[in-house]
């Protein structure tokens, strides 16, 4: 396979009589006390009589040692004979030997978002010589760029975290997907934390995942992360940090849970070189003393988790028949990028089967996308009649983790090239961006053989609630209105099947020049009409009976099921559901056309700010997250629009008119709250708008429609596709 597999695949034990030699010739090379079942490689014998090679094996059979050639390795697949290849790290990264594992758990009741009390404080930490550094990870800055990788990373002795007194917490993040750069103890039970930027960059401080030990119960601790760069965050909309206790897991079978009081996200005074930083602070009481605990931005899903999942599929005699796992390529660090082909085995070459493509985890910190992918795989590989129908009808090509290097080292957005892979699907640099290059090439070859009806790249979104989609629409509405609406049918079906978590009104369908390197746009330009990015919030829902609660792993996994359900609806031979959605979209278009402002020359500053957010910044953003560049761009757009406003009085009149219209629909109290937020700390005024400024013709009573629609689904689902 590669250097990754040097110790794999010793299980082929077939023997050829032609390879037998006299027993005495080999007994002098091995001790008499070797167990009769021993299998040796020839290079372990250590005698010049025998060539030094790993390709000849010695096996004790029927009282004699028999040599044979090792069977050929599976160059493209996953070995069923043992564990998958070990994870490889940049050589300078320090990695602890302990393997971190967590149990899966579903809360008994949905976990509510945090409601601010107005009494939250904003800690400020001026530099002081009296502060005690209790954790410092210096290995990340030893190299300016990626050089080479090793299994297990740095092989020198590890520097242990500071453990210098009885009540100081001990921090650790030198494990897979961990991220923590520095911890300073500023008071007896208060800690200032700094997260590490993506390796070989100075940006993308969003993902954190670290361990805490030496805990004391019933003591209020304060943790403050001080180097976030995004001016707005879901933490300001009620999102809570995630917490995991090993004692809670062992004694009560409780896994990750949302915790924290006094949660506040705010601008701090640490700005340097024109950059602004933001802090997240929270307080918390540990449930047990002397416990091993973890904090994380989102539910972790590591490369090792994926390998264990794929190994389970490969060893299952049933699922492995219709799910073939292959190695698409190797990353810069020589980790494997897997591709799954899921379909009922073809008896003959069947070019009529259409293809569906799913990818995930191009941004390593968006772990919620992996949980959606897991839900999709659990369902499509299941034994339900709908799953079998999907496998009989389609060929699924699935790349569950596009950026394993970034996942392993705990990056938020980039690969070890220090670049956002989701801006490089058009790149010809195969060696720099192998996973997206080979994915594009695989899809291109697939399209030569069969039609690809849908491509979907799974992501997480850092500033919007709910789950939604970004699609493509670069055509003229007047000339190809049918196609313009057809590209919205699948997202609309999805919103009807899961109205409590998926928001159709949050979906956007446009192609911007800054997005031309994304998977969604590249696949659309290659000819895939239904090309989407599915975005899942890090927080929770504002819809239906899920409103005001966080998403758990089961909620995310259910999205994978609903994706399959909607795919069946979209391709049902009975086109009644399809045309029902198309008719609804036509009605929506009529409402929007009637409400569209005829004179665009006097666009208000409020409208300008809304257009900025509609560009879908979050996961599928254009400037790979330089906050200052983003703010400058907003300012530039606003200035360009100002020249069309005749006078200050006219501008004030337009702004007042816009505010009055908003008050009529959403209430004066809500508008005042949004006005205060838009004027604080330079926050984007569109950030906290839960579908507020979308034409309200989209805001239909989806739950009730979903019931009728589901009934219609069940009537026609029995028909074969």
C-alpha positions as CSV (number, residue, x, y, z in Angstrom):
1,X,0.0,0.0,0.0
2,X,2.5,2.6,1.2
3,X,4.9,3.3,4.0
4,X,1.8,3.6,6.2
5,X,1.2,-0.1,5.9
6,X,4.6,-1.6,6.7
7,X,3.2,-3.7,9.5
8,X,-0.1,-4.7,7.9
9,X,-1.5,-7.9,6.3
10,X,0.3,-10.9,7.7
11,X,-2.8,-13.0,7.6
12,X,-2.6,-14.7,4.3
13,X,-1.6,-18.2,5.3
14,X,-2.0,-20.3,2.2
15,X,0.8,-22.7,1.6
16,X,2.3,-24.0,-1.6
17,X,4.1,-27.4,-1.7
18,X,6.6,-26.1,-4.2
19,X,7.9,-23.7,-1.6
20,X,8.7,-26.4,1.0
21,X,12.4,-26.9,2.0
22,X,14.0,-29.3,4.4
23,X,13.1,-28.5,8.0
24,X,16.7,-28.8,9.2
25,X,17.7,-25.9,7.0
26,X,15.6,-23.5,9.0
27,X,15.7,-24.9,12.5
28,X,19.2,-23.5,13.0
29,X,17.7,-20.0,12.5
30,X,14.9,-20.3,15.0
31,X,14.8,-21.4,18.6
32,X,13.2,-24.7,19.5
33,X,10.8,-23.0,21.9
34,X,8.9,-21.0,19.3
35,X,5.2,-21.7,19.3
36,X,4.1,-23.9,16.4
37,X,1.7,-21.2,15.2
38,X,4.5,-18.6,14.8
39,X,4.7,-16.7,11.5
40,X,8.1,-15.0,10.9
41,X,9.4,-12.6,8.2
42,X,12.6,-13.7,6.6
43,X,14.5,-10.5,7.6
44,X,14.0,-11.5,11.3
45,X,16.1,-14.6,11.0
46,X,19.4,-12.7,10.8
47,X,21.5,-15.3,8.9
48,X,23.3,-14.7,5.6
49,X,21.9,-18.1,4.4
50,X,18.6,-16.4,4.0
51,X,18.0,-13.1,2.1
52,X,16.9,-10.1,4.2
53,X,13.4,-9.4,3.0
54,X,9.9,-8.9,4.3
55,X,8.4,-10.6,1.3
56,X,9.2,-14.2,2.4
57,X,7.3,-15.6,5.4
58,X,8.2,-18.7,7.5
59,X,5.3,-20.7,8.9
60,X,5.5,-23.8,11.1
61,X,3.2,-26.4,9.6
62,X,3.0,-30.2,10.1
63,X,6.3,-30.3,12.0
64,X,8.4,-28.2,9.5
65,X,9.1,-24.6,8.7
66,X,7.7,-23.7,5.3
67,X,8.7,-20.5,3.4
68,X,6.3,-18.7,1.2
69,X,5.9,-15.3,-0.5
70,X,3.8,-12.8,1.2
71,X,0.5,-12.1,-0.6
72,X,0.2,-8.8,-2.5
73,X,-1.1,-5.9,-0.5
74,X,-4.4,-4.3,-1.3
75,X,-3.1,-1.2,-2.9
76,X,-6.5,0.6,-3.0
77,X,-8.6,-1.0,-0.4
78,X,-8.7,-1.3,3.4
79,X,-7.1,-4.5,4.8
80,X,-9.6,-6.8,6.6
81,X,-6.8,-8.5,8.4
82,X,-6.1,-6.0,11.1
83,X,-6.2,-2.3,12.3
84,X,-6.0,0.5,9.8
85,X,-2.8,2.4,9.4
86,X,-1.7,4.6,12.4
87,X,-2.1,8.3,12.3
88,X,0.8,10.4,11.1
89,X,1.7,13.8,12.6
90,X,4.1,16.5,11.5
91,X,7.4,15.4,13.0
92,X,7.7,18.3,15.4
93,X,4.3,17.9,17.1
94,X,4.4,16.5,20.6
95,X,1.8,13.7,21.1
96,X,1.0,11.9,24.4
97,X,0.7,8.1,24.4
98,X,-2.7,8.1,26.1
99,X,-5.6,7.5,23.6
100,X,-8.6,9.7,24.3
101,X,-12.0,8.1,24.0
102,X,-15.5,9.3,24.7
103,X,-18.8,7.5,25.0
104,X,-21.8,8.5,22.9
105,X,-24.8,9.8,24.8
106,X,-28.1,11.5,24.2
107,X,-29.4,13.9,26.8
108,X,-32.7,13.0,28.3
109,X,-34.2,16.3,27.4
110,X,-33.0,18.9,24.8
111,X,-30.4,21.2,26.3
112,X,-31.5,24.8,26.3
113,X,-29.4,27.7,25.1
114,X,-28.0,30.1,27.7
115,X,-30.1,33.1,28.5
116,X,-28.0,36.2,29.5
117,X,-28.8,37.7,32.9
118,X,-27.2,41.1,32.1
119,X,-24.8,40.5,35.1
120,X,-22.1,38.8,33.0
121,X,-18.7,40.3,33.5
122,X,-15.9,40.9,30.9
123,X,-12.6,39.9,32.4
124,X,-9.5,41.9,31.3
125,X,-6.1,40.4,31.8
126,X,-3.2,43.0,31.5
127,X,0.2,41.5,31.2
128,X,1.7,40.9,34.6
129,X,4.9,39.3,35.8
130,X,3.1,37.7,38.7
131,X,1.0,35.5,36.4
132,X,1.8,31.8,36.4
133,X,2.0,29.9,33.0
134,X,0.7,26.4,33.7
135,X,0.6,25.1,30.1
136,X,2.6,26.1,27.0
137,X,2.7,24.3,23.7
138,X,5.8,25.5,21.8
139,X,6.1,22.7,19.3
140,X,3.7,24.4,16.8
141,X,6.2,27.1,16.0
142,X,9.3,25.0,15.4
143,X,8.8,25.0,11.6
144,X,7.4,27.7,9.2
145,X,5.9,25.1,7.0
146,X,5.2,21.3,6.8
147,X,8.4,19.3,6.4
148,X,7.6,15.6,6.9
149,X,5.5,13.4,9.1
150,X,6.0,10.5,11.6
151,X,3.7,8.0,13.3
152,X,3.2,9.5,16.7
153,X,4.8,12.8,16.0
154,X,7.8,14.0,18.1
155,X,9.7,11.0,19.4
156,X,11.7,12.9,22.0
157,X,10.7,12.9,25.7
158,X,7.6,15.1,26.2
159,X,7.6,18.1,28.4
160,X,5.0,17.5,31.1
161,X,2.3,20.1,31.9
162,X,3.0,22.2,35.0
163,X,1.8,20.5,38.2
164,X,3.4,22.6,40.8
165,X,0.8,22.8,43.6
166,X,-2.1,21.1,45.1
167,X,-5.0,23.2,43.7
168,X,-3.8,24.2,40.2
169,X,-5.7,22.6,37.3
170,X,-3.5,20.5,35.0
171,X,-4.2,21.1,31.3
172,X,-3.4,18.9,28.3
173,X,-4.1,19.1,24.6
174,X,-1.3,17.1,22.9
175,X,-3.7,14.4,21.7
176,X,-5.6,13.9,18.4
177,X,-7.7,16.9,17.4
178,X,-6.7,18.7,20.6
179,X,-6.1,22.5,20.5
180,X,-4.7,24.6,23.3
181,X,-1.7,26.9,23.1
182,X,-1.2,28.5,26.5
183,X,-2.8,28.7,29.9
184,X,-2.1,31.3,32.5
185,X,-3.3,31.1,36.1
186,X,-4.5,34.6,36.9
187,X,-6.2,33.8,40.3
188,X,-6.7,30.8,42.5
189,X,-9.6,29.5,40.4
190,X,-9.3,31.6,37.3
191,X,-7.5,30.8,34.0
192,X,-6.7,32.7,30.9
193,X,-6.5,30.4,27.8
194,X,-5.1,30.9,24.3
195,X,-6.0,28.6,21.5
196,X,-3.5,27.7,18.8
197,X,-4.0,29.0,15.2
198,X,-4.0,26.5,12.4
199,X,-0.6,25.1,11.9
200,X,1.7,27.2,9.6
201,X,-0.8,30.1,9.7
202,X,-1.5,33.0,12.2
203,X,-5.3,32.7,11.8
204,X,-8.3,30.6,12.4
205,X,-8.5,30.6,16.2
206,X,-12.0,29.0,16.7
207,X,-11.7,25.3,17.5
208,X,-10.6,24.3,21.1
209,X,-10.5,20.9,22.7
210,X,-8.5,20.2,25.8
211,X,-8.2,18.1,28.9
212,X,-8.3,19.3,32.5
213,X,-7.3,17.2,35.6
214,X,-6.7,17.8,39.3
215,X,-10.2,19.2,39.6
216,X,-12.0,20.1,42.8
217,X,-15.8,19.8,43.2
218,X,-18.1,22.6,44.4
219,X,-15.6,25.4,43.5
220,X,-16.5,28.0,40.9
221,X,-13.8,28.2,38.2
222,X,-13.6,30.8,35.5
223,X,-12.1,30.1,32.1
224,X,-11.5,32.8,29.5
225,X,-10.3,32.2,26.0
226,X,-8.8,35.5,24.8
227,X,-7.7,35.2,21.2
228,X,-10.8,34.6,19.0
229,X,-10.9,36.7,15.9
230,X,-14.5,36.7,14.7
231,X,-16.4,39.8,15.8
232,X,-19.7,37.8,16.2
233,X,-20.3,34.4,17.6
234,X,-23.0,31.9,18.4
235,X,-21.9,32.2,22.0
236,X,-23.7,35.6,22.0
237,X,-26.8,33.8,20.9
238,X,-26.9,31.3,23.8
239,X,-24.4,28.6,22.7
240,X,-22.7,26.9,25.6
241,X,-19.3,25.1,25.7
242,X,-19.3,21.3,25.7
243,X,-18.0,19.4,28.8
244,X,-17.1,15.7,29.3
245,X,-16.4,14.0,32.6
246,X,-14.8,10.6,32.7
247,X,-16.3,9.9,36.2
248,X,-19.7,10.9,34.9
249,X,-19.2,8.6,31.9
250,X,-18.2,5.6,34.1
251,X,-20.7,6.0,36.9
252,X,-23.8,7.4,35.1
253,X,-23.1,6.8,31.4
254,X,-23.3,10.5,30.7
255,X,-21.2,11.9,27.8
256,X,-20.8,15.3,26.3
257,X,-23.1,18.0,27.8
258,X,-23.6,21.7,27.5
259,X,-22.5,23.6,30.6
260,X,-21.5,27.0,31.9
261,X,-22.8,30.2,33.6
262,X,-21.8,33.8,33.2
263,X,-21.1,33.1,29.5
264,X,-20.0,36.2,27.6
265,X,-18.4,36.8,24.2
266,X,-16.8,40.3,23.9
267,X,-14.1,42.4,22.4
268,X,-11.0,42.6,24.5
269,X,-8.0,44.9,24.6
270,X,-5.4,42.6,23.1
271,X,-5.5,44.0,19.6
272,X,-2.1,44.2,17.8
273,X,-1.1,45.4,14.4
274,X,-4.6,46.5,13.6
275,X,-6.1,43.2,14.5
276,X,-8.9,42.8,17.0
277,X,-9.3,39.9,19.4
278,X,-12.4,38.7,21.2
279,X,-12.8,36.7,24.4
280,X,-15.1,33.9,25.5
281,X,-15.6,33.6,29.2
282,X,-17.6,31.2,31.4
283,X,-17.8,29.9,34.9
284,X,-18.3,26.2,35.9
285,X,-18.2,23.9,38.9
286,X,-16.8,20.4,38.3
287,X,-19.1,17.6,39.4
288,X,-16.2,15.5,40.9
289,X,-12.9,16.0,42.5
290,X,-9.8,14.4,41.0
291,X,-11.6,13.9,37.7
292,X,-10.4,13.9,34.1
293,X,-12.5,16.3,32.1
294,X,-12.6,17.8,28.7
295,X,-13.9,21.0,27.1
296,X,-14.6,21.4,23.4
297,X,-16.2,23.8,20.9
298,X,-18.2,21.0,19.3
299,X,-18.6,17.3,19.6
300,X,-15.2,15.8,18.7
301,X,-15.0,13.3,15.8
302,X,-11.4,12.3,15.1
303,X,-9.6,10.6,12.3
304,X,-9.3,7.5,14.5
305,X,-13.0,7.6,15.1
306,X,-13.5,7.4,11.3
307,X,-11.0,4.6,10.9
308,X,-12.7,2.5,13.6
309,X,-16.1,3.1,12.0
310,X,-14.7,2.0,8.5
311,X,-13.0,-1.0,10.0
312,X,-16.3,-2.1,11.5
313,X,-17.9,-1.8,8.0
314,X,-15.1,-3.7,6.4
315,X,-15.3,-6.6,8.9
316,X,-19.1,-6.9,8.6
317,X,-19.9,-9.7,6.1
318,X,-23.2,-8.0,5.2
319,X,-22.4,-4.3,4.8
320,X,-19.0,-5.0,3.1
321,X,-20.8,-6.6,0.2
322,X,-22.4,-3.3,-0.9
323,X,-19.9,-0.8,0.6
324,X,-16.4,-0.9,-0.9
325,X,-13.8,1.2,0.9
326,X,-10.8,2.4,-1.1
327,X,-8.0,4.8,-0.6
328,X,-8.6,7.8,-2.8
329,X,-5.2,9.4,-2.1
330,X,-2.7,10.2,0.6
331,X,-2.4,13.6,2.3
332,X,0.8,15.7,2.7
333,X,1.4,13.8,6.0
334,X,0.8,10.4,4.2
335,X,-2.6,9.8,6.0
336,X,-5.2,8.1,3.9
337,X,-8.2,9.8,2.4
338,X,-10.9,7.2,2.0
339,X,-13.7,6.9,-0.6
340,X,-16.7,4.7,-0.1
341,X,-18.7,3.2,-3.0
342,X,-22.1,2.2,-1.8
343,X,-24.6,0.4,-4.1
344,X,-26.1,-3.0,-4.6
345,X,-23.5,-5.1,-6.6
346,X,-24.1,-4.7,-10.3
347,X,-24.5,-8.0,-12.2
348,X,-23.6,-6.3,-15.4
349,X,-22.3,-2.9,-16.4
350,X,-25.3,-0.7,-15.6
351,X,-24.8,2.9,-16.8
352,X,-28.4,3.7,-16.0
353,X,-27.8,4.0,-12.3
354,X,-27.3,7.6,-11.4
355,X,-24.7,8.7,-8.9
356,X,-24.9,10.8,-5.7
357,X,-21.8,12.3,-4.2
358,X,-21.3,13.3,-0.5
359,X,-18.1,14.8,1.0
360,X,-17.4,16.1,4.5
361,X,-14.8,17.6,6.8
362,X,-12.9,19.7,4.3
363,X,-12.7,22.1,7.3
364,X,-11.4,20.1,10.2
365,X,-12.9,22.1,13.0
366,X,-16.5,21.6,11.7
367,X,-17.0,18.3,13.5
368,X,-20.8,18.5,13.2
369,X,-20.4,17.6,9.5
370,X,-18.9,14.3,10.5
371,X,-21.9,13.5,12.7
372,X,-24.2,14.2,9.9
373,X,-22.1,12.0,7.7
374,X,-22.2,9.2,10.3
375,X,-26.0,9.5,10.4
376,X,-26.1,9.2,6.6
377,X,-23.9,6.2,6.5
378,X,-25.7,4.5,9.4
379,X,-29.0,4.8,7.4
380,X,-27.8,4.0,3.9
381,X,-25.9,0.9,5.2
382,X,-28.9,-0.3,7.2
383,X,-31.4,-3.0,6.4
384,X,-34.5,-0.9,6.0
385,X,-36.5,-1.2,2.8
386,X,-35.8,2.5,1.9
387,X,-32.1,2.0,2.4
388,X,-32.2,-1.1,0.1
389,X,-34.2,0.9,-2.5
390,X,-31.6,3.7,-2.4
391,X,-28.8,1.2,-2.9
392,X,-30.6,-0.4,-5.8
393,X,-31.3,2.9,-7.4
394,X,-28.1,4.9,-7.0
395,X,-24.3,4.6,-6.8
396,X,-23.1,6.6,-3.8
397,X,-19.6,8.0,-3.8
398,X,-18.7,9.2,-0.3
399,X,-15.5,10.9,0.9
400,X,-16.2,11.1,4.7
401,X,-13.1,13.1,5.7
402,X,-11.3,15.3,3.1
403,X,-8.8,16.9,5.5
404,X,-7.5,14.2,7.9
405,X,-4.2,16.1,8.5
406,X,-6.1,19.1,9.8
407,X,-8.4,16.9,11.9
408,X,-5.4,15.1,13.5
409,X,-3.5,18.2,14.5
410,X,-6.5,20.2,15.7
411,X,-6.8,22.8,13.0
412,X,-10.0,24.7,12.5
413,X,-10.0,25.4,8.7
414,X,-6.7,24.6,6.9
415,X,-4.7,21.7,5.8
416,X,-1.0,21.3,6.5
417,X,-0.3,23.4,3.4
418,X,-1.7,26.3,5.5
419,X,-4.5,26.9,3.0
420,X,-8.3,26.4,2.9
421,X,-8.9,23.4,0.8
422,X,-12.4,24.6,0.0
423,X,-10.9,27.4,-2.1
424,X,-8.6,25.2,-4.1
425,X,-10.8,22.8,-6.1
426,X,-9.7,24.6,-9.3
427,X,-6.0,24.2,-8.4
428,X,-3.7,22.1,-10.5
429,X,-1.3,21.6,-7.6
430,X,-2.0,18.0,-6.9
431,X,0.9,17.6,-4.5
432,X,-0.2,20.6,-2.4
433,X,-4.0,19.8,-2.3
434,X,-4.2,16.1,-3.0
435,X,-7.6,15.3,-1.5
436,X,-9.6,18.0,-3.4
437,X,-7.6,17.3,-6.6
438,X,-8.3,13.6,-6.5
439,X,-11.9,14.2,-5.5
440,X,-12.5,16.5,-8.5
441,X,-10.8,14.0,-10.7
442,X,-12.8,11.1,-9.4
443,X,-16.1,13.0,-10.0
444,X,-15.0,14.0,-13.5
445,X,-14.3,10.4,-14.4
446,X,-17.6,9.3,-12.9
447,X,-19.5,11.8,-14.9
448,X,-18.1,10.3,-18.1
449,X,-19.8,7.0,-17.3
450,X,-23.1,8.1,-15.7
451,X,-25.2,11.0,-14.6
452,X,-24.5,12.6,-11.2
453,X,-27.8,13.9,-10.0
454,X,-26.6,15.5,-6.7
455,X,-23.4,16.7,-5.0
456,X,-23.4,17.8,-1.4
457,X,-20.5,19.0,0.7
458,X,-21.2,18.9,4.5
459,X,-20.0,21.9,6.6
460,X,-20.5,23.6,10.0
461,X,-21.5,27.3,10.4
462,X,-20.1,29.5,13.1
463,X,-22.6,32.3,13.2
464,X,-26.0,31.2,11.9
465,X,-28.6,28.9,13.6
466,X,-30.3,25.8,12.2
467,X,-29.3,23.7,9.2
468,X,-29.5,25.1,5.7
469,X,-28.0,24.9,2.2
470,X,-26.1,27.0,-0.2
471,X,-26.8,26.3,-3.9
472,X,-25.8,27.7,-7.3
473,X,-27.7,29.9,-9.6
474,X,-25.7,31.7,-12.3
475,X,-28.4,31.7,-15.0
476,X,-30.7,34.4,-16.1
477,X,-34.1,34.0,-14.3
478,X,-36.0,35.2,-17.2
479,X,-34.5,32.8,-19.7
480,X,-34.3,29.6,-17.6
481,X,-36.9,30.1,-14.9
482,X,-37.7,26.4,-14.8
483,X,-34.1,25.5,-14.0
484,X,-33.8,28.4,-11.6
485,X,-36.6,27.0,-9.5
486,X,-35.7,23.3,-10.0
487,X,-32.4,23.9,-8.2
488,X,-34.4,24.8,-5.1
489,X,-36.7,21.8,-5.0
490,X,-34.4,19.4,-3.0
491,X,-33.7,21.9,-0.2
492,X,-37.4,22.6,0.0
493,X,-38.2,18.9,0.3
494,X,-35.5,18.7,3.0
495,X,-37.2,21.5,5.0
496,X,-40.5,19.7,4.8
497,X,-39.1,16.4,6.0
498,X,-37.3,18.0,9.0
499,X,-39.0,21.4,9.7
500,X,-37.7,21.7,13.2
501,X,-34.0,21.8,12.3
502,X,-33.8,22.7,8.6
503,X,-34.5,26.3,7.5
504,X,-35.4,26.8,3.8
505,X,-35.6,30.6,4.3
506,X,-31.9,30.6,5.3
507,X,-30.8,28.9,2.0
508,X,-29.0,31.0,-0.5
509,X,-28.5,30.3,-4.2
510,X,-25.9,32.4,-5.9
511,X,-22.4,32.1,-7.3
512,X,-19.9,34.8,-6.3
513,X,-16.5,35.3,-7.8
514,X,-14.8,34.7,-4.5
515,X,-16.4,31.3,-4.2
516,X,-15.2,29.9,-7.6
517,X,-12.7,27.6,-5.9
518,X,-15.3,25.9,-3.6
519,X,-16.4,22.4,-4.2
520,X,-20.0,23.5,-4.6
521,X,-19.3,25.9,-7.5
522,X,-16.7,23.8,-9.2
523,X,-19.0,20.8,-9.4
524,X,-21.9,22.9,-10.6
525,X,-19.7,24.3,-13.4
526,X,-18.7,20.7,-14.3
527,X,-22.4,20.0,-15.0
528,X,-23.9,18.8,-11.7
529,X,-27.2,20.8,-11.5
530,X,-27.9,20.0,-7.9
531,X,-24.6,21.1,-6.3
532,X,-25.0,22.1,-2.6
533,X,-23.1,23.0,0.5
534,X,-25.1,21.8,3.6
535,X,-24.4,24.0,6.6
536,X,-25.1,22.9,10.2
537,X,-24.9,25.4,13.0
538,X,-22.6,24.8,16.0
539,X,-25.5,25.8,18.2
540,X,-29.1,24.8,17.7
541,X,-32.5,25.5,16.3
542,X,-34.9,28.5,16.2
543,X,-37.7,26.4,14.6
544,X,-40.7,24.5,15.8
545,X,-40.4,22.3,19.0
546,X,-36.6,22.5,18.8
547,X,-36.6,26.3,19.2
548,X,-34.2,27.5,21.8
549,X,-32.2,24.2,22.2
550,X,-28.8,23.0,21.2
551,X,-28.3,20.3,18.6
552,X,-27.0,17.0,20.0
553,X,-25.2,14.3,18.1
554,X,-28.5,12.5,17.5
555,X,-30.0,15.6,16.0
556,X,-27.1,15.9,13.6
557,X,-27.2,12.2,12.7
558,X,-31.0,12.5,12.0
559,X,-30.1,15.0,9.3
560,X,-28.3,12.2,7.5
561,X,-31.5,10.2,7.6
562,X,-33.6,13.0,6.4
563,X,-31.2,13.6,3.5
564,X,-31.8,10.0,2.4
565,X,-35.6,10.4,2.8
566,X,-35.6,13.6,0.7
567,X,-33.5,12.0,-2.0
568,X,-36.2,9.3,-2.3
569,X,-38.9,12.0,-2.6
570,X,-36.9,13.9,-5.2
571,X,-36.5,10.9,-7.4
572,X,-39.9,9.3,-6.8
573,X,-41.5,8.2,-10.2
574,X,-44.7,9.6,-8.9
575,X,-43.9,13.3,-9.5
576,X,-46.7,14.7,-7.4
577,X,-44.4,15.8,-4.5
578,X,-41.9,17.3,-7.0
579,X,-44.6,19.4,-8.7
580,X,-46.1,20.3,-5.4
581,X,-42.8,21.9,-4.4
582,X,-42.3,23.5,-7.7
583,X,-45.7,25.1,-7.5
584,X,-44.8,26.5,-4.0
585,X,-41.6,27.9,-5.3
586,X,-43.5,29.7,-8.1
587,X,-45.8,31.2,-5.5
588,X,-42.8,32.3,-3.4
589,X,-41.2,33.9,-6.5
590,X,-44.4,35.8,-7.3
591,X,-44.4,37.2,-3.7
592,X,-40.8,38.2,-3.9
593,X,-41.2,39.8,-7.3
594,X,-44.1,41.9,-6.0
595,X,-42.2,43.0,-2.9
596,X,-38.9,43.7,-4.7
597,X,-38.0,47.3,-4.6
598,X,-38.2,48.8,-8.1
599,X,-35.6,51.6,-7.5
600,X,-32.3,50.1,-6.4
601,X,-30.3,53.3,-6.7
602,X,-31.3,54.5,-3.2
603,X,-30.4,51.3,-1.4
604,X,-30.1,52.0,2.3
605,X,-27.1,51.2,4.5
606,X,-29.2,48.6,6.2
607,X,-29.7,46.8,2.9
608,X,-26.0,47.0,2.2
609,X,-25.2,45.3,5.5
610,X,-27.7,42.6,4.7
611,X,-26.1,41.8,1.4
612,X,-22.8,41.2,3.1
613,X,-24.2,38.5,5.3
614,X,-26.1,36.9,2.4
615,X,-22.8,36.1,0.9
616,X,-22.8,33.1,3.2
617,X,-19.8,33.9,5.4
618,X,-19.3,31.3,8.0
619,X,-18.1,28.0,6.6
620,X,-18.3,28.7,2.9
621,X,-16.7,32.1,3.2
622,X,-14.6,33.9,0.7
623,X,-11.7,35.3,2.5
624,X,-10.5,32.4,4.5
625,X,-11.4,34.4,7.7
626,X,-9.2,37.5,7.9
627,X,-11.5,39.5,10.1
628,X,-9.9,42.9,9.4
629,X,-10.1,42.3,5.6
630,X,-13.8,41.4,6.0
631,X,-14.5,44.6,8.0
632,X,-12.6,46.7,5.4
633,X,-14.7,45.1,2.7
634,X,-17.9,46.0,4.4
635,X,-16.8,49.6,4.9
636,X,-15.8,49.8,1.3
637,X,-19.2,48.6,0.1
638,X,-21.0,51.0,2.3
639,X,-18.9,53.9,1.0
640,X,-19.6,53.0,-2.6
641,X,-23.3,53.0,-1.9
642,X,-23.3,56.3,-0.1
643,X,-22.7,58.3,-3.2
644,X,-26.1,57.4,-4.5
645,X,-27.9,59.0,-1.5
646,X,-28.7,62.6,-2.2
647,X,-28.8,64.1,1.2
648,X,-28.4,63.1,4.9
649,X,-32.2,63.8,5.3
650,X,-33.0,61.3,2.6
651,X,-30.7,58.7,4.0
652,X,-32.3,59.1,7.5
653,X,-35.7,58.9,5.9
654,X,-34.9,55.7,4.1
655,X,-33.4,54.2,7.3
656,X,-36.4,55.2,9.4
657,X,-38.7,53.7,6.8
658,X,-36.8,50.4,6.8
659,X,-37.0,50.3,10.6
660,X,-40.7,51.0,10.6
661,X,-41.3,48.2,8.2
662,X,-39.3,45.8,10.3
663,X,-41.2,46.8,13.5
664,X,-44.5,46.0,11.8
665,X,-43.4,42.5,11.1
666,X,-41.3,41.6,14.1
667,X,-42.1,44.0,16.8
668,X,-40.5,47.1,18.2
669,X,-38.8,45.3,21.1
670,X,-36.9,43.0,18.7
671,X,-35.8,45.8,16.5
672,X,-34.4,47.8,19.4
673,X,-32.5,44.8,20.6
674,X,-31.0,44.3,17.1
675,X,-30.1,48.0,16.8
676,X,-28.1,47.8,20.0
677,X,-26.3,44.7,18.9
678,X,-25.5,46.2,15.5
679,X,-23.8,49.2,17.2
680,X,-21.8,47.2,19.7
681,X,-18.1,46.3,19.1
682,X,-18.4,46.5,15.3
683,X,-20.7,43.4,15.1
684,X,-22.2,42.6,11.7
685,X,-25.9,43.7,12.0
686,X,-27.0,40.7,10.0
687,X,-25.5,38.1,12.3
688,X,-28.3,37.7,14.8
689,X,-31.1,37.8,12.3
690,X,-32.9,34.4,12.4
691,X,-34.4,34.7,8.9
692,X,-35.6,38.2,9.7
693,X,-34.8,40.0,6.5
694,X,-35.7,37.2,4.1
695,X,-39.0,37.9,2.4
696,X,-41.7,36.7,4.7
697,X,-43.3,34.7,2.0
698,X,-40.7,32.1,2.8
699,X,-41.8,31.9,6.4
700,X,-44.5,29.3,6.0
701,X,-45.9,27.1,8.7
702,X,-43.5,24.2,7.8
703,X,-44.4,21.9,10.7
704,X,-48.1,21.7,9.6
705,X,-47.1,21.4,6.0
706,X,-44.6,18.7,6.9
707,X,-47.4,16.6,8.3
708,X,-49.4,16.7,5.1
709,X,-46.3,16.3,3.0
710,X,-45.2,13.3,5.1
711,X,-48.5,11.7,4.6
712,X,-48.2,12.2,0.9
713,X,-44.7,10.7,1.0
714,X,-45.9,7.5,2.7
715,X,-48.6,7.0,0.1
716,X,-46.2,7.1,-2.8
717,X,-43.0,5.8,-1.2
718,X,-44.0,2.2,-2.0
719,X,-43.6,2.8,-5.7
720,X,-40.2,1.6,-7.1
721,X,-37.8,4.3,-8.3
